[in-house]
Amino acid sequence: MSDFRIGIGYDVHQLIKGRKLILGGVHIKSHKGLLGHSDADVLIHSIADALLGAAALGDIGKHFPATDNNKDITGQELIFKVGNLITSSGFSIVNIDSTIILQNPAIADYMVQMRQNIATYLGIGVDKVSVKATTTDNLGFIGKEEGIAAQAIVMIK
């Protein structure tokens, strides 16, 4: 296929005590983690939704419903399967641009590993993966450290 397509993804999960915080397949040192049926990796989920949307293949809820079969599925498993769906549908990934929206913890030291993980899981060059982070300046549920969100835009061809 030679048509370029763009997809947008968004995900948000609640922060709670007693869970690990996983972002981009990286365990982040934190006293809270994200609540979810899976590992709740909002970064991976937003990228997966963006890829599926760009290829007009639905969303992660369609492919990975909240059933026993998908209980505790890791972001790595999820994005690997989505990557296979994309390539088996005749597409290739041009680039991924993503943003994690959180107040705390600081994640700058983890960003390189997140990019490397995503590139590895999808079988693409790390130069095709951008991961950024921002805060909400203490505004809203994210600013109050009640949740973390992520958004992604992808281009496929």
C-alpha positions in Angstrom: 0.0 0.0 0.0 1.3 3.5 -0.8 -1.3 5.7 0.8 -0.2 7.5 4.0 -2.6 7.2 6.9 -2.7 8.9 10.3 -4.1 7.5 13.5 -4.7 9.1 16.9 -4.8 7.3 20.2 -5.5 8.3 23.8 -5.6 6.4 27.0 -6.0 7.3 30.7 -5.9 5.1 33.9 -6.4 5.8 37.5 -3.3 5.9 39.8 -3.6 3.8 43.0 -1.4 2.4 45.7 -0.4 -1.3 45.4 0.2 -1.4 41.7 3.3 -1.2 39.6 3.7 1.8 37.3 4.6 0.6 33.8 5.0 3.1 31.0 6.4 2.1 27.6 7.2 -1.3 29.0 9.5 0.2 31.7 8.9 -0.2 35.4 8.9 3.3 36.9 9.9 3.7 40.5 6.7 5.1 42.1 4.6 4.7 45.2 1.5 4.4 42.9 0.7 2.4 39.8 -2.1 2.4 37.2 -5.3 0.5 37.7 -6.5 -1.7 34.8 -7.5 -5.1 33.6 -4.0 -5.3 31.9 -0.7 -3.8 33.1 -2.5 -0.4 32.3 0.5 0.9 30.3 -1.2 4.1 29.0 1.6 4.9 26.6 1.5 1.5 24.8 -2.3 1.6 24.8 -2.4 5.0 23.1 0.1 3.9 20.5 -1.8 0.6 19.9 -5.1 2.5 19.4 -3.4 5.0 17.1 -2.0 2.2 14.9 -5.3 0.3 14.8 -7.2 3.5 13.9 -4.7 4.4 11.1 -5.3 1.0 9.6 -9.1 1.2 10.2 -8.9 -2.0 12.3 -10.9 -0.8 15.3 -9.4 -0.3 18.7 -7.8 -2.2 21.5 -11.2 -2.8 23.2 -12.2 -4.7 20.1 -9.0 -6.8 19.8 -8.3 -7.1 23.6 -11.6 -7.0 25.5 -11.6 -7.1 29.3 -12.0 -10.9 29.5 -10.2 -13.5 31.5 -8.0 -14.3 28.4 -6.6 -10.8 28.5 -6.3 -10.4 32.2 -2.9 -8.9 33.1 -1.8 -8.8 29.4 1.4 -6.7 29.2 1.8 -3.8 27.0 4.6 -5.7 25.3 2.3 -8.5 24.3 -0.4 -6.1 23.2 1.7 -3.9 21.0 3.5 -6.9 19.5 0.2 -8.3 18.4 -1.0 -4.9 17.1 2.2 -4.6 15.1 1.7 -8.0 13.6 -1.9 -6.9 12.6 -0.6 -3.8 11.0 2.1 -5.6 8.9 -0.2 -8.5 8.0 -2.7 -5.9 6.7 0.0 -4.6 4.3 1.1 -1.5 6.2 4.4 -0.3 7.6 5.0 2.2 10.4 6.4 5.6 9.2 6.6 7.2 12.6 5.1 7.4 16.1 4.8 10.6 18.2 3.6 10.2 21.7 3.1 12.3 24.9 2.7 11.0 28.5 0.7 13.5 30.6 1.4 13.1 34.3 2.3 15.3 37.3 4.6 12.8 39.1 6.9 10.9 39.1 9.6 12.5 37.0 10.2 10.1 34.0 13.0 11.8 32.1 15.5 9.1 33.0 13.2 6.4 31.6 12.4 8.0 28.2 15.3 6.4 26.2 14.4 2.9 27.4 10.7 3.5 26.5 11.6 4.5 23.0 13.9 1.5 22.6 11.2 -0.9 24.0 8.5 0.4 21.6 10.8 0.2 18.6 11.8 -3.3 19.6 8.2 -4.5 20.2 7.2 -3.1 16.8 10.3 -4.1 14.9 11.1 -0.6 13.8 14.0 1.8 14.2 14.2 3.8 17.4 14.5 6.9 15.2 10.8 6.4 14.2 9.6 6.6 17.9 9.2 9.8 19.8 8.2 9.8 23.5 7.6 13.1 25.3 6.2 14.0 28.7 4.3 17.0 30.1 2.5 18.0 33.3 -0.8 19.7 33.8 0.7 22.2 36.2 -1.2 20.7 39.1 -4.6 21.1 37.3 -7.3 18.5 37.1 -7.2 14.8 38.0 -3.8 14.4 36.5 -2.4 17.4 38.4 -3.9 15.9 41.6 -2.0 12.7 40.8 -5.2 10.7 40.5 -4.3 9.4 37.0 -2.0 9.4 34.1 -2.9 9.9 30.4 -1.1 9.4 27.1 -1.8 10.4 23.5 -0.2 9.2 20.3 -0.2 10.1 16.7 1.1 7.6 14.1 1.7 7.6 10.4 1.6 4.4 8.5 1.8 3.6 4.8 
